[in-house]
């Protein structure tokens, strides 16, 4: 078991993850531009495998652009049936995510 | 400032792909095309590719079917644009480094829309694009909201809601 609590994606480097569970958390976040706190929904996944290693970690995102790509898989937790490769690139509003879903049956 | 936009097309395509092709490997938001050779030389391959990511064209989804590479574009409002987008994207597939291993498969084009019309069907047929009408329940709510957007009552109520959200620090 690798000791790693939070998964942080590196720009341009694909990360291969397996999610075992998820929740939507409300967090108070300080806006970096205005300095004002605000409440945000955060999609948090429990990660039990990262790049082929067993881990007990969390991966979270506040970006609707990314969260909406997972939305159909949340209700029935069918993300458990896939290995998911996320590639993140860019900064701020220009940030983009490619998400690859690899079903276990096809491997 | 409270958020005002909603990712409608991404949601539509993600749902469609999961329901229709969930048993096959698939990618959402895949960049397409050749990165600039100058940048690859000056910055190196990996960094050059990374730096260009926001500037590269992006197809909504690709399905790696055993026989085909299916390019999927979803359109909710400007549905005609999907035809041109898909034709342009197909021409970029052979030049996309990330798709090199799938080039032995035939490329299929699929346009996913919540509503259609006879002219769109003619354009798709003529250009070899498979037209798929996917109309989930939630799309009606989105369409109603957009239709009402121009009315004074709706705009007043919406502005009040956004003001309250900001005052309460809610997203």
Contacts between the chains, C-beta under 8 A, distances in Angstrom:
chain1	res1	chain2	res2	distance
A	11	B	50	5.7
A	12	B	46	6.2
A	12	B	47	7.5
A	12	B	49	6.7
A	12	B	50	3.3
A	12	B	53	7.1
A	28	B	169	7.8
A	36	B	169	7.3
A	37	B	169	6.1
A	38	B	169	4.6
A	38	B	170	7.2
A	38	B	171	6.6
A	39	B	168	7.9
A	39	B	169	5.5
A	39	B	170	5.2
A	39	B	171	6.2
A	40	B	171	5.1
A	41	B	171	6.3
A	64	B	3	7.5
A	64	B	6	7.7
A	64	B	7	5.5
A	65	B	7	6.0
A	65	B	10	7.0
A	68	B	7	4.3
A	68	B	10	4.9
A	68	B	11	4.8
A	68	B	14	6.5
A	69	B	10	6.3
A	69	B	14	5.2
A	69	B	28	4.8
A	69	B	29	6.9
A	70	B	14	7.7
A	71	B	11	6.0
A	71	B	14	6.3
A	71	B	15	7.5
A	72	B	11	7.9
A	72	B	14	5.2
A	72	B	15	4.4
A	72	B	18	4.3
A	72	B	19	7.5
A	73	B	18	6.4
A	78	B	18	7.4
A	78	B	22	7.3
A	89	B	50	5.6
A	89	B	53	3.6
A	89	B	54	6.9
A	90	B	53	5.8
A	90	B	54	4.5
A	94	B	54	4.3
A	95	B	54	8.0
A	96	B	29	6.4
A	96	B	31	7.6
A	96	B	53	5.9
A	96	B	54	6.1
A	96	B	58	7.1
A	97	B	29	6.3
A	98	B	27	5.9
A	98	B	28	7.0
A	98	B	29	5.0
A	98	B	30	5.5
A	98	B	31	6.8
A	99	B	27	6.8
A	99	B	28	4.9
A	99	B	29	6.8
A	100	B	25	6.8
A	100	B	26	7.3
A	100	B	27	4.4
A	101	B	22	7.9
A	101	B	25	6.7
A	101	B	26	5.4
A	101	B	27	7.6
A	101	B	28	7.8
A	102	B	25	4.7
A	103	B	22	7.0
A	103	B	23	5.8
A	103	B	24	7.0
A	103	B	25	6.7
A	105	B	23	6.5
A	106	B	23	7.1
A	106	B	24	6.4
A	106	B	25	5.7
